[in-house]
């Protein structure tokens, strides 16, 4: 097949509308890669093939980067889509039947292309893009190789079942920068290909193990017996009884002979696959093209004497070049050497004549050698031809892809049975089981029928009018209403007109800026800085209020949210009323339970997205990517839109990046709070990663993925959504408070707040024993002496702490379960894994406190914290009473249901310690939750601490005292619990846990020292440093506290003159092994550090900074170390 880009007079929009009705001619793809690996430059090259931009501007205009900050920084921050047309001409036999007669047939394809960011802060945009697509172009810079984000995007493609095509980009850098020979370049390309395939192989092995485990558990659940043959030396299990998973890995790897690997230089505008060179050389060598295509890549060599291709084993010591080097790379190197390195005019003319390209004489005389090389290579190996043809051949159409991808998206818990249901056309067990549990009624039968119809329509990409409409909104993005086409004036725009219109918009924008400058309107009026005239802000009069309301009304109507969507079945039309289903919508629930999770909305407009421009559409059939207007008030981040309520929700995109950086916001002008709230609502809907929180104190807080993401969010608020001056607090970074397994050798006075915290003697417990209490054990009483508590704090092993931290969502699901049997099964499985992690920690001796009965503690777990789902444990091991355990299947949170035994004869005494404790159990649990959420160091959540209630004593009272004291006892127990937890915590050696970034960067050898200097100043820790083979670049892996990361990127770029750019990814919390209360005490410490302790205590520095920010007491002296006398001057 030979592709050719058509140049007809038909408009893009009309041709796209025709192709949208043919799912077999549609390809939905996204571009995935690490930052600065050439995604947007590749997009420019594809756009130039459709005439949207000039080929000379390809790689420079960055057309899909429509935001000003994207153009300023040179990186993509949001995913954007564009529709391209591509013609493929194919020779087919004539209808006459003559074997020697052929005719040319042209097939036109619609390519919906989505460009996604590569920066780690915007990984959520990658997730939203991949859910809309069936295939992806995975770009790898051949100089930098496989980077961190390359792993991330490959996993995203694997998870979403997006079929990838590998693009080895920036091959020109191997010639012009690294000065490699063709043989060295071949080795480099081969190594990168092996690395990418190794990543895919790890995904395959992981999936294989998961499937095998599921099949084994399913057989165990069915009661199948497994014979275990025990021999003399070992015991072996007959694994043949567990069927091996039916997974084929032949189609998951990249291989140039398969055609799913593209070699490219997107900046120079050329690309090729090995099949193109196989086609060129097949006639010259007199061999079949298919045979040559199999051997042109790999360890195959041409024996010119024998005139045959041989393998490595038959080289017999001869120094022959691989076919790929001899046929491909040598020719490309010859072009670059002739044009750029040696600039040999005669050689250039010879090459131009050989490869049959047209170069004008003035271009040959041009001094811009890079442009001349681009001109030659673009005509010889056009980028769009190689890339788009690979997309057409290897990316499945929506009709084929949806049958493979949709079972997992619609039914993530039972995708296997859904896929089997698709293949056998019989009701699947996973889909029918919930329905079979319902009573047989007309409504339930109708639901089953609707679900069956919906599944078949979605899997087949049915676009008929009878098919149910199913649309997935991956994200909402904000556009100015003025940038949308005006209603009733939809026009056909060819590429030239589109370019002129864009230039006119730019001209008008510049004219408007000049008018603002003449009128004295600067950026301050838009809230870009803090130089507004303060007196004018607070002039509260009627005219000011009126202007504020007018500006707010204008603000609401200026920015609109458009849904980035894909339709899976049916045809969506303008004016149609549909159901908007939220992530928590469940079609099996009744309307009462689902009423909060779905709504109805009317489609206002539909758009064909052309990058920065939009074209109106009347309808969109199944299989297409489009924009939808009218869901602004119904969609938060993502949603499912359907014409039937039987449709399951496809919303809820999972991403590995969690927001970590918090900032509190407030308007400079307090009267503009309404605008700020509106802007935060728009930001929350438009950004798939940001979290907007209204604190109990009334603060408006946004949580972002990183510093760059935070900067973009603040800019959007100031310039687009709120358009007011906004004051942002310094970034608030979370900490955690934990315990070291090694207590203090010398107990020091801990005074972190002014109130006295000395433990009062207990009158309810027997304190006459001379045995000292274990470290971390305290006895506390309520103020009215009615209740006493003996509590012990013990640090959890790191393995157990990490297990609980990862199981937060799992614990939350178990707590929410209403089915007693399922909850019991889930509890049993969770307890077994928790005990296994504890046993592993005890066996390894990893952070386990000795002389602690961990089995008894695990059996007595009452709850987790904070918020019932954290990594802290409250356990009750007392023998004299019991508390409700978390592992009880029928867990009751209404503690008031427990009644006192009325058989006792004395009404003035408590009847039972069990009932007595149970009555106030809620106070103990609430005190634990509050303390776990606000530790004693700096009121940050605790992590990895176990609190054990060893005893609770109640004092008997007279009838009158019981009446007067019992009313306040629950609150006093809560306060006692918090105070006891604080004292027991501080008896150990407390530690802070820092939020950590994983820092990955590549840097040249000559500036390695400067990079280390910046990392050391930021308290970074080098984990690994490797010299990438064949390159002058070091790859450095390190970790760094998030609190030290602000301004790190700018400082690093400044120190290295832009040669190093880091990628920061949040990896979790890490213990800072430093006591915040440590002071030098021994003679050696005093001799080394002095009484002043000049060396900073980093943990105390962080702790005091957080306490100061929260308005808590800090030990800061006004005059410190006042040893120098005042200098007196006599006059």
CORTAPE-V438361 format. One record per run of one state. SS is the DSSP state (H for helix, E for strand, C for the rest). FROM is the first residue (numbers start at 1). LEN is the number of residues. If there is no record, write none. Layout:
SS&FROM&LEN + SS&FROM&LEN
//
This chain:
C&1&1 + E&2&2 + C&4&8 + H&12&8 + C&20&3 + H&23&3 + E&26&8 + C&34&5 + H&39&11 + C&50&5 + H&55&3 + C&58&10 + H&68&6 + C&74&6 + E&80&14 + C&94&8 + E&102&14 + C&116&4 + H&120&13 + C&133&2 + E&135&7 + C&142&6 + H&148&12 + C&160&3 + E&163&7 + C&170&2 + H&172&5 + C&177&5 + H&182&40 + C&222&6 + E&228&3 + C&231&4 + E&235&3 + C&238&1 + H&239&3 + C&242&14 + H&256&3 + C&259&2 + E&261&5 + C&266&4 + E&270&3 + C&273&1 + H&274&12 + C&286&3 + H&289&7 + C&296&4 + E&300&4 + C&304&4 + E&308&4 + H&312&3 + C&315&7 + E&322&1 + H&323&19 + C&342&3 + H&345&11 + C&356&5 + H&361&4 + C&365&4 + H&369&12 + C&381&1 + E&382&1 + H&383&12 + C&395&3 + H&398&13 + C&411&4 + H&415&10 + C&425&4 + H&429&8 + C&437&5 + H&442&19 + C&461&9 + E&470&11 + H&481&3 + C&484&11 + H&495&25 + C&520&3 + H&523&4 + C&527&7 + H&534&4 + C&538&4 + H&542&17 + E&559&11 + C&570&1 + E&571&3 + C&574&3 + E&577&5 + C&582&9 + H&591&4 + C&595&3 + E&598&5 + C&603&2 + E&605&6 + C&611&2 + E&613&5 + C&618&1 + E&619&3 + C&622&3 + E&625&5 + C&630&9 + E&639&4 + C&643&18 + E&661&7 + C&668&2 + H&670&17 + C&687&4 + E&691&4 + C&695&5 + E&700&5 + C&705&2 + H&707&15 + C&722&4 + E&726&3 + C&729&3 + E&732&2 + C&734&1 + E&735&5 + C&740&37 + E&777&5 + C&782&5 + E&787&9 + C&796&2 + H&798&9 + C&807&1 + H&808&9 + C&817&3 + H&820&25 + C&845&9 + H&854&6 + C&860&1 + E&861&5 + C&866&6 + E&872&5 + C&877&18 + H&895&3 + C&898&15 + H&913&7 + C&920&1 + H&921&13 + C&934&8 + E&942&1 + C&943&2 + E&945&10 + C&955&4 + H&959&29 + C&988&2 + E&990&15 + H&1005&13 + C&1018&3 + E&1021&7 + C&1028&5 + E&1033&9 + H&1042&3 + C&1045&3 + H&1048&8 + C&1056&7 + E&1063&10 + C&1073&10 + H&1083&7 + C&1090&8 + H&1098&12 + C&1110&22
//
